[in-house]
Amino acid sequence: MTDLIVIGGGLAGSEAAWQAAQRGLKIRLYEMRPNRQTGAHQTHDLAELVCSNSLGSNLPDRASGLLKNETRLLGSMLLECAEQAALPAGGALAVDRELFGRLVTERIENHPNIEIVREEVTEIPQTPTILASGPLTSPALSDSIAKLSGEEHLFFFDAIAPVIHADSINMEIAFRASRYGTGDQDEGDYINCPFTKEEYYAFVDALLRAERIELRAFEDAIRSGVKAGHFFEGCLPVEIIAGRGLDSLAFGPMRPVGLRDPRTGKRPHAVVQLRQDNLAGSLYNLVGFQTNLRFPEQKRVFRMIPGLENADFMRYGQMHRNTFIASPKLLRPTLQAIQRDDLLFAGQITGVEGYMGNIATGLLAGVNAARLHHEEPPLALPRTTMLGALCHYVTHADLKDFQPMKANFGILPSLETRIGKRERGKAYAERALADLNLLIDGVAV
């Protein structure tokens, strides 16, 4: 007998299935891969990381760090796997994406209360369900969700960055360092490719002139209206950023602050940072370099980056359509559908952005599905917590301005007293964890 169906074996669905199974429910977890691929995934593993391999800051006074600490308190299985697969990344939590996917898959496969079904779901079941099908939800299931919501789906374009082989990086030009001296120049967690002013402007010119991939046929309906506003601002293609002004990259993903080129002893005009992508250290991704350039153009233009003149690409960057629902009209802060108590949504399809947001909403949906099964009231977390604030945002935002939202202190209620900017993050974090602990102490989470 199945107590709960979970649709989607990504970050949110895997965490949701685990949390509900740990609370005694019999789970049937549907994942359509490998029988039906998405165009962005490359493996059959659950919880595959499609874009960056970084789960964001680990620092306790940063928004992403706070969200991690909240999910640690709530017992996140995926966060445990991420920490087992961690790679050097300064103050961030980056993972070997293949190891991470394998660890999550093994935990799910070996759980006695979870059955994995490798099939596509085309209709929303009429039994208790968590829908965590993600931004690449299949067209058939998307149509079923649209019928339920009575609203057109919202969508935006997302892009992923290239990954290159480490042995193709010219370390006579590139150098190891973390910003502001967090790590020795020889032992820094990032590889940095420094630009002179002339090299930078030549690179930007080539980037702006490079040929881009045309939108796919299934995106024809919006082809004529594509502009920067259709991209999620937190994951813009590098060529779109460059188009906003010649210096926009130097003040954005290529900002050189906190770094000095050991060859010159000076700060570069701009820099491209490379972050380790696997445990062996044989692969690196270009940080902030999501792109929609044609593959030959990526090879030509990105080889203009100093130190990458002979770059060997393991994976080129690409752009894809991400779908998310009209959550302000469809969901409650408990992540339940307004029309159905026993239907919950989780992950990026709700409008929560970022790996940790996906994991955290999956955790809450799994907990609430279990509470409903046991005839207990579902939880709406305090708005002073980062997870509570994210759930409140996606369910209360003005639909006409609704954009996916990452963890950030701007969505939290203001502090009762004025505090200096440097101490504000710490104060927000202390308040959030205190309120979450009070909830945990008072309710069997």
N, C-alpha and C positions, 0 to 999 in steps of 0.2 A: 504494500500500500504506500502511495506517495502522499506526503503531507503538504509539500510545497514544490512548485516548479520554478526554477530559475532559468531565465533565458539570457544567454550570453556568458561566455567563459573568459571575459576580460578581467581587468582589475576589480571592478565593482561586483561583477557576478561571482567571481571566485571567492571574494571576501564574504559576500552575502551568503553564499551556499555554505561556507565553512561555519560562519557564526550561527546560522539556523541549525545546522547539523550538530554542532557542539551542544545545542540546547535540546537535543533529542528528536528533532524532526527528521523524517525520511525525505531526502531531497532528490529530485531528478534535475540535473543540470544539463541544459541543451547548449551545445556549441556547434555551429554549422561547419566550421573548418574541420578537416580538410575537404569535405565533400563539396563545399561551396566556399570559394576564396573571396577575399575582400578587395584585392588589388593593392593593399598596403601591407598586410601581414606576410611573413616569410616562413614561419614555422607552424607546426600543429600544436605547440604548447599553449596551455592556458596562461592568461595574464601576460601575453607577449607585449613588450614595449615597442611601439611602432615608431615613435618619434625620438626624442632625446633619451639618453640612459640615465638622466639625473632626476631624482625625486625632490630636488630643491634643497633649500638650506636646512642644516641640522641645528643651527644656532637657536637657543631657546627663546631669544628675544626677537626673532624674526617670525613673520606670519606663517611661513611654511614649517618652521621649526616648532611653533606652537601647535599646529595641526598634527604634527608627528607625535608630540607629547600627549595630546589628547587621545590619539588612536592607540598609543602605548598603554595608557590608563584603561582603555576599553578592551584591550587584548587583541589587537590586530594580528592576524596570521601573516598577511602579506608583508607587513612591516618587518616581522621577524625574518622572513625569507630575504627581504631586501638587505637587511643588516648582515645576513650570512653571505650574501653575494656582493658586499660593498667593495668599491674600488677607491683609490686615493682621489679626492676631489676637494681638498681644502675644507671649508666649512659646510660643504654640501654632501648629500647622500647620493652618490652615483653607484651604479651596479653593473656587473657583467650581465648583460641582458639575457644571454642564453642560459647562464647558470640560474638566474632568477626565475625564468620561465620553467625550467626543469624542476626547481625546488617546489614551486607552487603546484605544478602538475602532479608531482609525486605525493604531496600532502593531500590533495583533493582525491586522487585515484585511490589512495590507501585508507580513506576515511570510510568506516563501515556504514555510515548513514547517507553516503552520496553515491548516486549512480550517474555516470556521464553518458549522455546520448549524443552521438555525433550526427545530428540531423538539423536541418533548417526548420524553424517554426514560422509558419506563415500567418497564423491567426492567434490573437491573444486568448489563452485558455480561460475557461469559465470557472476554474478552480483557483485556490490561493496561488498567487504568482508574483515573482519579482522580475520586472522587465529591466534588464541591464545589458541590452543588445549593443549599446555603444553608438558612436557617431557614424559607424559604417553599417548601420542597420539595413537589412536587405529590403528591396523595394516592396515585396509582398507584405512583410511585417510592418513596414512604414505605412502602407495603405490601411492596415488594420488599426494602427494607432491613430491615424488621421480620422477614421470613422468614429473612434471612441471619443476623441477630443473635440471633434466638431470644428477644429481650427486647422488652417494650413500649417504645414511644418515650417519652422524656421531653419535656415541653414547658413553655413559660412564655409569658406575655403581654408583648409589647413595645409601646412607644408612640412616636410621633413628634410633634415640636413644630410649632406653626404658623409660617408665614412671612408677613411683611407687607411692603407697599410702603413704601420709605423716605420718599417724599414725603408719606405720611400720618402721619408722626411729628411731634408738636408739640415742636420744639426750643426753644421758650420755657420748657418744663418739663424735658424730657429734656436730658441733657448728655453730651458725649463725654469719656471718661476711661478709663484702664486702672487696675487696682488698684495701690495703693501708689506712685502717681506714675510708673509705667512708661509714659511718654508724657505730653505736655502735656495740660492739661485741654481745649484746643481741638483737639488732634490725637490723642486716645486712640483705641485700636482698637475700643472698644465704645461703644455708646450706652446710657446708663443712665437708667432711669425710677425716680425716688426716691419713697418713701412716707413720709408721717408715720405716727405710731402709729395714729391714728384711721383713716386711709385703709387701712392694712394690715389691721386687724381687720375692717373692713367688706368688704374684698376676700376675706379668708379665709372669712367667713360666707357670702358669695355663692357662692364656689367650692364649699363643702361642700353647699349647698342646690341647686346646679345639676343638671339632669337629664343622665344619662349614656347613652351608646349601649348598647343591649342587645348581648350576645354573639351572634355570627352562628350560623346553623343548624349549621354544621360543627363548632361548639364545644359542642354540646348535651351531649355525653358528660360534660363536666366543669363544666357550668353550675352545678350545685348546690353544687359545692365551691370555687368561686372565692373566694379571700381574698388578703390581701397576699402570702402565701408563694408564690402562683402567678406573681407578677411577678418579673422579674429585678431584683434590688436596685439595680443600677447604672443602671436606666432606668425608674424608677417614674413613673407618671402623677402630675402635680402634685397632683391631688385626693386621691390615696392618701397622699401625704406630708402634706398638710394634715390628713387624718383622724387622724394619729398625735399631734396636739397643736397647739394654736393657734399656738405659736411655732416649730413644726418647719420651716416654710418660711423664717422669718427666720434660722434657724441652718443652713439647707440651701441650696437654689439661689437664695434671695433674700437671702443674708447680705450686709450692706453694708460689710464690713471693707475697709479700704484705699481707700475712696471718700469724697469730700466734695462735697456739693451746692454749686455755685458761687453759687447764689441766696442760700443761708443761711450758707455757710462751715462747716456742720456735717455730721456723718455722718448719712445718712438712717436711719430706723428699719429699713427694708428697701429692696431695690432689685431691679428686673428688668433684666437685661442683655440687650441685643440685639447679635447678632453678624452681620457682613456675610456675605451668602449667595451673592453673585455678583460677578463682576469689575467690572461697571458700578457697583456700589454702590447699585443700585436696589431690592434686596431684603435684608431682615434677618430672622433667626430668633430666637425667644424662647428664650434659653439655659436649659436645664433644665426647659422647660415642655411636656414630653410630656403628652398628655392623651387622655382618652376621653369628654370632654363632647360632647353633641350640637352640631352646627355652629352653630345659632342661639344656643345657650348660650355657646359660645366667643366669639362676636361680642359678646354682651351683657356677660359677665363680664370678658373680657380688655380690653374698652374702659374698665373701671374702673381700669386701670393708668394712673397719672399720665403724661401725654404720649401715650397711645394712645387717647384718647377718640374719635378719628375714624379709627382704624386700618382700613386697607383690606387684607383678607386675600387673599394670593395662593394660600395653601394652608392648610387647617385641619389641626389635629392629629388623629391617629387611632390606634387600637390594633389590633394584629393578633397572631395566634398565631405564635410562633416554635418551630420544632422542632429538637431536637438529639438525637443518639444516645447510647446507653449506652456511651460510649467506654471507661470502665474495664474493661468486659467484652469490648469489641470490637476495640480498637486497641493497637498497640505504640507506643513513643515515636518510632519512625521514621515513624509515621502509616500503617503498613501494617495491614490487617485481620489479626487473629490467624488466621482460617481460610484466608486467601488471600494469598500473598506479593505477587501482582501487582495487588491492589486496595488503593488508598490513599484516605484521606479527608482533606479539608482545609477550613478555614474554620469558620464559625459552627456548622455542623452537628456539629462535633466537641465543642462546649462551650467553645471559645475565643471570647471576647467582645471587641468593639472592632475598628475598621477595621484597625488595624495588626496585631492578632493574626490577622485573616483573611488579610491580605496575606502575613504572615510564614509562616504554616502552608502557604499555597499555594506559596510559594517552596520550602520544604523538601520538600513532596510532589513538586513538579516536578523538583527535583534528584534525589530518591531514585528516582523513576520512571526517570529517565535513567540513573542508576547501575545499576539492576536490568537495564535494557535492554542496557547495556554489560558485564553480568556482573561488576559491582563491588558490594561490600557497601554497603547503605544506611547513611546517617548518622543517628546519634542524637546530638544536640548536647549539650555539657556542661550539667549542671544549673545550673552557675553562670552560664550565659547566660540572658537573659530568655526567649528562644524555647525553649531547652532546658527551662527550668523550666515553661513553659506546657504543653509537650508531655508532660512528666512528670506534671504535675497532672492533665490530662484523662485520662491512661491509668492513673493510680494512685489517684485519689480514691475515697473510700468512696461507693458508688453511692447509698446512702440519703440522703446529704447533698450529692449532686452538683449544683452550680450553675454556670452559665457563669462563666468567670473572665477578667478583664482583666489586663493586665500590671500587676504590683505587686511591690514588694520583699519582701513577706511570703511569697512562694512560693519565694524563693531560699534556698539553704543559708546558715546563719549565717556571719558573718565570723569569722576565726580570732582576732581581737583585738577588744576592746570599743572602739567609736568613738562619739563624740558624735553625737547625732541629726542635727545640721546637716551633718556630714561623711559620714554613713553612705551616702547616695545616691551620692556621688562615689566612695566606696570600692567599693561594689557594681558600679558602672559600669566602673571601672578593671579590676577583677578579671574581669568578664564579657568585656570587649573583649580583654584579654590572653589569656584562654583560647580565645576564638574565633579570634584571630590565630594561635595555636599550631596549632589544628585546620586552618585554611586553609593554613598553611605546610606541614603534614604530609600533607594530602590534596588532590587536585585537585578542588576544589569547583566 
